[in-house]
Amino acid sequence: MGDAFVDALELFPRGLLYVGMGVVILVAARIAQDLVTPYRIGEQISHKDNVALALSITGYYLGVVIVFLGALYEPFGSSAVVDGLGFTEEYWRDALSVLIYSVIGIVALNVARLLVDRLVLYKFSTEKEIVTDQNAGVGAVELGVYVAVGLVVAGAVSGPEGGPLTALVFGVLGFLTLALYAFFYDLTTPYDIHEQIESGNAAVGVALGGNLIAIGVVVFKAVFGEFVDWQASLAEFFTFAALGFVLLFVVRRVVDLVLFPGVKVSDELSVDRNLGAAFIMAGSVISVSLILFFAV
């Protein structure tokens, strides 16, 4: 007990520093988002009670923290040790690495807004839908994209091997996988997701956002951990990506048959605009993706 207490005291300053870094990263993320958006975020949230934008920003902050934790994974598991209550030079190098990767993550998440506009919800202006129309469905999709992109970047920068090149390659592959899955999702639903979401159907937006988070977890699994070599790592990535597409498609069908007997989930989402059904669908696919992450 005594030794454990001493160890905890030795680790406390290191943990406290990372908590402080996390707060700084979130503040930097807020400033960055203010700079790249043409509207005043504070005014939209506090004066106009814009729930759609609040959903989007929630996903943005979650994505930032996920990237931060992905960058933190290696230093906490590496040889960056604390000498008594002091910090070694190697520890400060690792802390700087966490900071740099977190800043890269903030850039990637702000680029993710373009991903939504150009590759996911490309048939209308997401900015107009969120700011002018306060469309909660679009906000839910952006939340899903931010979290999914955060998972992709976190997986790409984590692990003791690899480097900036591997992080870049797998980050780009992860982004493309998210976009392809959104297209695949649209093809395998009996309704047009763009038409439904643009018309203010929040249920369809929540279901799509949940599916994007689920495929983000799968991609995170594909790129997370130690980089061995290009052939093995790329093969593992494409295998998990293909498995994720098939598995999530099957889960959607199982949810339709088992959890909603006698009705169609597609009708609940597109006709009845049933938010309860949307949350159940989103929760189901995310849960299965998490099982895949820990079981394989």
Beta strands, then each sheet from edge to edge (+ up, - down):
strand 1: 82-83
strand 2: 86-87
sheet 1: 1+ 2-
end
